[in-house]
Amino acid sequence: MSETISYLAGILFIVLGIGVSIGIHEIGHLLPAKLFGVKVTKYMIGFGPTLYSKKVGETEYGLKAFPLGGYIAMLGMYPPARKPETKTGFFRDMISQARLAHSENETPKDANRKFYQLSVLKRMIIMLGGPFMNLVLGVLLTVIALSGFGIYQSSLKIEAVSVCLDNKSVQCPVSEQTPAQLAGLKAGDEVVSVAGNQATDWAQIRDLLTATPTAEFEILRDGNILKLTVTAVIQQRPQFDSLGNPILDEAGEIVSAPQPFLGVFLTPERKPVPLVQSLEASGSTIAQIGTLILRLPQEVVEVTAITFGGGERDPNGPISIVGIGQVAGEVAASDQAGLADKLATGIQILGSLNFALFVFNMVPLLPLDGGHVAGGIYEGIKRGLYRIAGKKDPGPADTALLMPLTYFVFIALLVVSALLITADLVNPISLFG
């Protein structure tokens, strides 16, 4: 029962975190819109039936049943048609409805309070405000997880010693024994210094032994300092960064390099990482998400093929909100992780989700924020060229004409979501195997 409660608590933590993240995203749109005088009629978190709403001033603030999205409604999101729209049809009606969508609360006093009447710069600030808030929130959550809670790193305390070089046997000739066994290192020993240098972390010791494989170790054992001479074996071993992630070459293969081998297992301990490394980790996550989104069509095809054809999914591949909830629930219910581990993991998941919201919303397609930004850039370039040519200002770009494309993008997003949700239900990603 307690495991089930923990599992549900993990899912609830992520759902609430997503709701808050979306709410902050919409605040990023709301504040500059109000600052620039645009009439904002609605600020809504979620979709579906309205659970709660309250009108404050001219804006209705509300919460809907499914907190997996949100929006603000601004007057004049799209400019009026330059010519009377006499033709009818599915897409023509869609364009007309887009122009009129937020005009029901317009009054004569609102004649100059429409979104399309703002300068290109102000409109772009409003549209970039949402993704920017997700970027800031993603960095903040990542810093809390990595520099606040920290990550598990190798300590200076030895947890176990391998007897033989193959790491499996417990008896072997002296020639096949590990450097640690030969030197007399034991479980419970703590490294104090190496080659006269005070030990700070295992990366420092590794660098010292790479340069000079034979060195004197000062060991703290049962309250006494012992001196042991250790001769490391230099082997080609996979390389990892300071956060424990494998270092890859241009072909995506793990980089190997000469590295000293002692045959010890070190006691892991959670240590905060420097702020700079947390910021670097944020940048790396954004780059990975960007690459994943560029490859999304191919990735979705591969995930679908694996789901219906059998096979193991790539844990770094695309995942739906259902899959994210499953991962969060699995972490929360695990008896392999303490409370700090669970909180840190949950916070880091939310940080990555905010980075995903940032990157995804910057894709230059409507109805995403990046589509409106792209429209503003197009308009700015067009107006500049008209000005240089001495022509009359062409006015705001009529992005309402892109509603048919918006419709197909929306359908594509629904299809992708349905395929990923199916994959997460049929062949879920598991952190614990």
N, C-alpha and C positions, 0 to 999 in steps of 0.2 A: 504493500500500500504506500509506504513512504517513498519507494522508488517511483511509483506512478505520480505521486504528488510533486516530487522533484522534477520529473520529466515535464509535467504540465506547467510548473513554475518557470522552467527554462523557456518554454514556448511563450508564456505570458510576458516574460521579461523582454523577449525580442519583439513581440507584437506591440507592446507599449513603447518600446524604444523606437520602432519604426513610426508609430503614430506621432511621437514627439519630434522625430527627425523631419517628418513631413510638415508638421505644424511650424517648425522653425524655418523650413524651406519657404513656406507660404508667407511667413513674416518677412522674409527677405524680399518678396515682391510687394507686400502690403505697405511697409514703411516708406520706401522711396515713392511709391505711387501716391500715397497721401501727402508726402513732402512736396511733390511736384503738382499737387492740386487736382489729381485725377479723382473722380468720384468712384469709390469702391463700394459696391452694394452688398457684396457677400464675401465672407472669409469662412471657408468650409474645410474641415478635416475629414477625409473619407468619402465614400460613395454609398449610394443606396438610400434607404429611408433615413430621415433626420431623427436622431435620438434626442437632441437638445439644441436649442438655438435661442439667442437673445440679441435684440437689436440695441446697439449702443451708437447714438448719433445717427448717422446715415448708413451704417454698416451692420449687417446681420452676421453675427458670429455663431457658428454651429458645429456640431459633431454628428457625423453620420455613422451608419451601422458597420461599415467595413473600412477600418482605418488604414487602407493601403494606397491612398492617394489623397489628393486635395486640390483646391483651386481658390483663386480669388476672382470675383466678377467685377470688371472695370467697364465703365461706359466707353463706347467707341473703340472697342478692341480692333475692329476693322473699319476702314474708311467707307463712306457711302459710295455707291456706284457712280461712275462718271456719266454714264448714259442710263436712261430708264431700262430696267430689266423686263423685257416683254416676253422673252422665251421662257418656257417651262420645261420641267423634266426633273429627274431625280437629283442630278448634280446641280442644276440651276437653282432648284429649291433649297438645296443644301447651302449654297453660297448666300442666298437671300436670308436664310435663317441665321447664318453665322453673323451677318451684319446686324441683325435685329436682336440677337440673343440676349444682350444685357441692357436693352433700352427701355424695359418696362418701367423702370423707376426714374426715368429721365424727366426733369422739370425744365421750365424755361430758364431757370437760373443756372442750369448745367450746360448751357450752350458752348462754353469754352473750357469744359472740364473733361474732355474726352482724350483717351489714350493716344489716338492717331494724330491729335493736334500737337503733341509734344515734339520737341526736336529729336532727331535720331539718337543723339547721345543720351538724352534722358530716358527714352524708351529702352535703350540697350541696358542702361543702369537698372531699370525696373526688372527686365527679363533676366539679367545676370545675377540679380540679388538673391534669387532662390538657390541656384547652384553654388554661389559663393558661400552662403550660409552652411550648406552641406560640406563644402570643402573645409571651412573653419571647424565645424563640429567633428568632422572625420579626423582632422589633425589633433584636436583636443582630446578626443577619446583614445586615439592611438598613443598619445603622450601619457595619458593616465594609465593605460594598460602596460606600456613598456617602461616608462620612467617612474611611474608610481608603484604599480604592483611588481614590475620587473619580469624577467624571464629566467627560466632554469638554465644555469651555467655550471660547468664543472668547477667544484671547489678544490681546495688544496688537500682535502682529506681523502685518503685511500679507502675505498669500500671493500675491494677484493683484489687479489693478485692472481693472475693466470700462471700456472706452473709451466706449461708448455707453449711453444710458439704457435701451435695450431689452435689455441684457446679452447680445446676440447678435452685433451688428455690430462690426467692428473699424475701420470708417471711417464717419464721420458728420459733419455740420456742427457747428460749435462750439456752437450752440444746443441740440444734442441730445446733447452729451457729458456724462458724469457729473461730479459735483462733485470726485471724487477725481482724475479725469483733468485737469480744468481747473486744480486746485490744484497739480498736479505730484507727487502721491503715486505711489510706485513699489513693486513687489513687493520684499520684504526690509526695508522701512521698519518701524521700531518706534515707536509713539506714546509719547512721554515725558510730555507735558502738553497740556492743552487749556484755553484761556482763562485761563492762569495757574494752573490747578489740576493738581497732579500726577495723572497717569492711574493709576487702580487697576484698573479693568476696563471692558469695553465698555458695560456697563449704565450706569455713571457717565457715560461720554462721550455716550451716547444721551440721557440726561436733560439734560446740559448743552446739547446741540445742539437739543433740543426747546424749551428755554427761549430760547436765542439761536442761531439757525441759522448765523450767521457768527461764526467764532472762529479765533483763532490757534493752530495746532498746532506743538508742538516735536517734531521727528522725529529719531530716531537712525538715520543712514544711513552705513554704512562707517566707523563710529567717530566721526563728526562730528554735531553737533547742528545741525539746520536749522529755520528758522521759516517756516511756510507758512500762508497764510490760506485757510480752507476755508469755503465757503458750502453748507450742506446743503440738499437738497430735502426738504420735508415731505410725506410720503405716508401714506395709510391703509394700515397693514400689520398682519398677524396678530400677536397677542400670545402670548408664552410665559412660563411661570414660570421660576424659577431653576434647575429641574431639566430644562428643555427641553421640558416638556409643554405642549401648547396650552391656553390658558385658554378655557373654554366658558361661554356664557351659559345662562340657564334653559332655553332651547330646544335646547341641545346644540350650538349653532353656535359656531365660533371667533370670539372677540372681536377686533375691529379697533380701532385707535386711531392718531391722528397720530404719526408717528415719522420721524426724520431718515433720509434715504437718501444714502449717499456713493458707492456703487458699488465697494466693496472686499470681497474675500474674506479672512477672517482665518484664521490658522493655528490649528487646534484644539489644545488641550492638556488633559491630564487634571489636574483640580484637586479636592482634597477639599472637600466642602461642610460647612458648620457643623453641629454636632450637632443644633441645633434644627431645621434643614431636614431632616435625616435622620428625626427623629421626626415631623415634619409629613408627610414622604413615607410613613412607616409608617401614619399615620392615614388618609391619602388612599387607600392601597392597600386597607386594611381596608374603607373605605367603598365602594370600587369593587367589591370582592369581594362585599360584602353586597348591593349593588344587583343584581349579576349573579345571585346565588343566588335573590333574590326574583323575578327574571325568568327563572329557569332553564327552566321548562316552555316558555315562548314562544321562548327562545333555542334550545333543543334542536330544536323544530319547525322554526325557520328554518334551522339548520345542516343538518338532515336534508334539507330541501327543496333547499338549495343543493348538497348532496352528490350527490343523485340527479337534480337538474334542471340542474346546471351553474351556474357562477358562482364568484365569489371570496369566500372567507370573511373575516369581520371578525377581524383579528388580536387584538382585545380581547374576543372572544367566548369561550364555554366551550371547553375543551380537555381531553382525557383524559390519563391518565398516559403513554399511548403517544405522544401529540402532544408532551407536555412533553419526553419523552426524545428525540424527533426534533429539537426545537428546540435542546436542549442539545448533541446530536451535531453539528448543523449549525454551531453557534457554535464548538465545539471544532475542527472540521475546516476552518473558514474561514481563508483566507490573508489576509483583510482585517483580522484582529484579532491583536494580540500576546498573549503569555501573560497579562499583567496584565488585558487586556480580557476574555479568556476566563474567568479566575478570578472577576473582578468580576461578570460576567454570570451565571456558574453560582451564585455565592453569592447574588446577588439573586433568581434563580429559586427557590432553596431558601427564601429569606426569604418570598417570595410564597406558596410552597406551605405554609409554616407558618401564614401568615395565613389561607389557605384552610382548613386543618385547624381552626384556631381558630373561624372564622366558621361553617363547616359543622357542626362538632360542637355549636355553640350553638343550632342549629335545634331547637325544642321538640317533637321527635318521637322516639319510640323506634324503633330501638335506639341512637340518638345520645345523647351525654352530656346534651344539652339536654333530651331527653325525661325523663330521670331528675330533672333539675333542676326541670322543670315539675311533675313529680309531687310533688317535695318542697315546692314553693311551694303547690300545691293542698292538700297535707296540712296544711301550717302554717296556711293560711287556715281550713280546715275545723276543725282542732283549736281555733283561736282562737274561732271562732263557737260551737262547742260549749261552750267554757269560759264565754263570756259568757252563753250561754243556761242555764248551770247543768246541762248534760247530761254524761253519762259520756263520757270520752275515747274517741273512735271508733277509736283505734289507727292504725297505719301505713296509708298508702294502698296498696291492693292493685294495683300496677301490672302484676302478672302477667296481670290480666284484659285488658290492652291488647295481649297477644301477637298476636291476630288482626290488629290494626292494624299492629303491628310487622312482621308477615309481608308485608303489602301494601306497606309502605314499603320493605322490603328488596327486594321484587320490582321496585318502581319504580326503585330505585337501580341494580339490575342492568340494567334496560332502558335507562336513561339512559346508563350506562357503555358498554353495547354499541353504542348509536347514536353516541356520541362517538368511540369507538375506530374504528368503521367510517368515520366522517367523517375521522379523522386518517390512516387508511390510504389512503382513496380520494382525498381532497381535503385534503392536509395544509397547515397554515399554515407559510409560509416567511418567515424574516426577511430573506433576501437576494434575494427575488423569483424 
